[in-house]
C-alpha cells in the first residue's frame, strides 16, 4: 500500500479516546440521495455505509448496529468517539469524533467527519 498524508494529533486523542496515536485516514460523508453515511478511506475509496438512523442509534448508546457490507459500529467506552470495525481488505478498526458525527447529522448534508486509525 502506498503511503498517504496523515495528520498526527497524539495528545487530543489520548485524552478523548485513550489511544496513544491516531492517524487521519479518511472521512465520513453524507449521501443525501440514499440517506446514508459513506465511510471513505483516502486512496481505496468507499469501504462501507451506515444509515442515518443507525448512526443516531449509535450516538444514543444502542449496541448491535451493523455496517454495510459487513462490520460493526459502536460508541467508544469514553462516549467521545464512534468505533467502526470493518473486516477484510481495506477494512480495519477506525474511530471518529462523536461530536463531529452529531454535527454532521444535525446539519445534514453539509458537514463531514474525520476518520482516524490507531497507529
C-alpha positions in Angstrom: 0.0 0.0 0.0 1.3 3.4 -0.9 2.0 6.0 1.8 -0.6 8.8 2.1 -0.6 12.0 4.1 -1.8 11.6 7.7 -2.3 14.1 10.4 -0.8 13.3 13.9 -2.7 14.6 16.9 -1.5 12.4 19.8 -2.4 14.4 22.9 -6.0 15.2 21.9 -6.8 11.6 21.1 -5.1 10.2 24.1 -7.3 12.5 26.2 -10.5 11.8 24.3 -10.2 8.1 23.5 -7.4 6.6 25.5 -5.4 5.8 22.3 -1.7 6.8 22.1 -1.7 7.8 18.4 -4.5 8.1 15.8 -3.9 9.0 12.2 -6.4 10.7 9.9 -7.1 8.2 7.1 -10.4 9.3 5.6 -13.8 10.8 6.3 -17.5 10.1 6.9 -19.5 11.8 4.2 -23.3 12.1 3.9 -25.1 10.6 0.9 -28.4 12.5 0.8 -29.8 10.5 -2.1 -29.8 7.3 0.0 -30.0 8.9 3.5 -26.8 7.0 4.4 -23.3 7.9 5.6 -20.4 6.8 3.4 -17.2 5.5 5.1 -14.4 6.7 2.8 -10.7 5.9 3.2 -8.1 8.1 1.4 -6.8 6.0 -1.5 -9.1 2.9 -1.7 -12.3 5.0 -1.5 -15.6 3.9 0.0 -15.4 0.8 2.2 -18.8 0.9 3.9 -22.1 2.6 4.5 -24.4 3.2 7.6 -27.9 4.6 7.6 -28.5 8.0 9.3 -31.0 6.3 11.7 -28.4 3.7 12.7 -25.9 6.4 13.3 -28.3 8.2 15.7 -28.9 4.9 17.5 -25.1 4.6 18.0 -24.9 8.1 19.5 -27.8 7.0 21.8 -25.6 4.1 23.0 -27.6 1.3 21.3 -25.5 -1.8 20.5 -25.5 -4.3 17.8 -25.5 -1.8 14.9 -24.2 -3.3 11.6 -22.5 -1.5 8.7 -22.8 -2.4 5.0 -21.2 -4.6 3.6 -20.1 -6.1 6.9 -18.8 -5.0 10.2 -20.0 -3.2 13.3 -20.4 0.4 14.7 -20.4 1.3 18.4 -19.8 4.1 20.7 -16.4 4.1 22.4 -16.2 3.4 26.1 -15.5 7.1 26.9 -18.5 8.1 24.8 -16.4 10.7 22.9 -15.9 8.6 19.8 -17.5 6.1 17.4 -15.6 2.9 16.7 -16.1 1.4 13.2 -14.8 -2.1 12.6 -14.8 -3.4 9.0 -13.3 -6.8 8.2 -11.5 -7.7 5.0 -9.1 -6.0 2.7 -9.1 -2.2 3.1 -11.0 -2.5 6.4 -9.8 -2.3 9.9 -10.7 -0.5 13.2 -11.5 3.2 12.7 -12.5 5.9 15.1 -14.3 9.2 14.6 -15.2 12.0 17.0 -18.8 11.6 18.2 -19.4 15.4 18.3 -18.4 15.7 14.6 -20.9 12.9 13.7 -23.6 14.5 15.7 -22.9 17.9 14.0 -22.9 16.1 10.6 -26.4 14.7 11.3 -27.8 18.0 12.6 -26.6 19.9 9.5 -27.3 17.2 7.0 -25.9 17.0 4.3 -23.4 19.9 4.6 -20.9 18.6 7.2 -18.4 15.7 7.1 -16.5 13.9 9.9 -12.8 12.9 10.0 -12.0 9.2 10.2 -8.9 8.0 12.2 -7.0 4.8 12.6 -4.8 3.7 15.5 -1.1 3.8 14.6 
